[in-house]
Amino acid sequence: MEKFFNVVSALTPLSADSQQALAAILKKHELRKGHILVHQNSVCNHLYFVERGLTRTYYYNDGKDVTDWISPENTFACSIVSYISRKPDRRQIELLEPSVLWSLQYYEAEQLCAKHHDIEHMIRLLVSSGLIQLQQRFDDLHFATALQRYQTLMKENPSLIQRVPLGMIASYLGITQETLSRIRSQV
């Protein structure tokens, strides 16, 4: 839980009272590799903080699985559209490694937001940050070259190349595995 509060405090300060209220509803999960956090076509009811491990958010398109997000340690995993809209999403979130996660249930978080302005501010900043990351990812997929996307990944999360199967990395980058192999041999 300490890592969660370290990451959150980098966004915004929380009062001791708010930290205590938040700590009371955070739930710790120690889960195995392959565990599905959010199933396809279900509502995402939790915001997950990854203390240790790795998650992958993906969906199926014409029978092919497409990785659209990878969440390593000290980041959050969530189907943000489903979490906000309270509607089912086609995305699924699975663990790529044995993981330790902290979950924040939607309705419990909403109750805290009504009582604690600083928690409401924290949630708003987390959602805003997630939306900015989604927009950046959209822009990268549409405007950056495959090489630029690979270089960005290597700069921001170099360990993912060793931790995530190359087919998933290629899918995440929006390229074929063959193109990824060519890029890796050039770099």
N, C-alpha and C positions, 0 to 999 in steps of 0.2 A: 504494500500500500504506500510505502514511502516513495517509491519511484513515481507512482501516480501523482502524488502531491507535489513532487519535484517538477514534473512536467507541467502540471496545472499552474503552479506558482510562477512558472516562466511566462505564462499567458496573462495571469491576473492574480493579485493577492486575494486570499480568502481569510475571513476572520476566524478566530479559534473556534467560535460557536458554529460557524458554517463548516469548518473542517470536521468537527466532531459529528455534526448531523450527516454530512456526506459519508464519513467513515462508517457510520451506523448502517447505511444501506448498501454500501459496496459489498459485493460478494466475490470471494476468491474461488477460482476454478483451476484445478490441476488436471489437464486433459491429455489424452494420448494423440499421437499423430493420426490423421485421418478423421478425427471427430468433426462432425458437421455442427457448426454453431448456429447457422441460419439455413433452413431448408428452402429450396426453390419454391416459389409461389406461396410463401408465407410472409407474415408481417414480422419485421425486425423489431423486437421488443427491448433489445438491450444495446447499449453502447459498450463496447469491450475495449479495455486498455490492455495492451500486450506487455506484460512485465518480462516474460521470457518466452521465446518461441517465435512462431511465424504463422500468419494466416494468409489465405488466398481467397479473394472474392472473384467469382466467375459465373458465367451463364452459358447456356447452350444456344448455338446459332446453326441451324441446319444440321443438327446432330454433332456438331463440333464444339468442344468446350473452349471458351474464350476467357482468358484471365484478364480481368480489368483492374485489379488492385492487389497489391501485396503489402501487408502490414507487418514490419519487423518490431523488435523490442522498442519500447517507449513511444509507441504510436497507438492510434485507435483503429479499431475495425468495426464496421457498421455498414449496413445498407442505408445510407443517409436519406435517400428518397423515401424508403419505406418507413424508417424511423420517424421522419417528420410528418409524412402524409398519413401514416397509420394504415397504409394499403399494402397488399402483397406485392412482392417484387420477384422478378425472375432470377435474380442473383442468389447465389448460394455462397456461404462462407465456410471454409474448411481449414483445419490445422495442418500445416505442412511439417510440423515438428511437434514433439511433446511440448506442451505450453502451460504457462501460468498466466491466467487472465484475471482481471477484475471487471465485473459487470455492473452497470448502472441501469436499472430497470426504468423504462420510460415513465410510467405513471408515478413511481416513487420520486423520480427526478423532477417531474412536474410539480408535485406537492412541495418539494424543497424549494423550487424556484419561486413558488407563491409566498414562501416564508422568508427566504434569504435572497436579497437583491444581488449579492455578490456571486451566489451560485447561479442565478439566472444569467448574470453577465458572463460567467465562465462558460455555461452551456451555449450561449449565443456566440461567443468567440470560437468555441470548438466547432460549432456548425458552420460558422463563417469560414473558418480555416479549411474545413472539409470541402466547402463549395469552391473556394479558391483553388485548392488542389485539384478538384475535378475539372475546373475550367482550364487549368494549366495542362493537365493531362490531355484534355480534348484538343487544346491548341497544339501541343507537341505531336499528337497523332496526325493532325491535319497540316501542320506547317513545318515541322522539323523533319529532316531526313532520317532514314533508318540509322545511319552512323551517328547523327547528333543525339538521337534518342538513346542509343547504346552508351555513348559517352556521358550523357546526363546520369543514366543509371549507375555507371561505374564511379562517377564523381560523388553521387549522393548515397549510394548503397552498394559499395563494391562487394561486400560479403554475400550478397544475394546470388551471385554467379556460382558460388560453391554450394549454396544452401537450397536452391530452387532448381528443379529439372529444367534443362535447356529448352524443352518444348514449351514449358510454361513461361519462361523468360521471353521466348520468341513471340508467343501469343500476347503477352503483356506489352511488348514493344510494337505489336501490330505488324510483324514480319514473319516470314517462313523460317523454319529451323535452318534451312540451307543458307538463307541470307545471313542469319545470325552467325553461322559457321564462317562464312566469307568475311564478315566484318571482324570477327574475333581473330582470324588469321592475319588481317591487315593491321590491326591495332597492336 
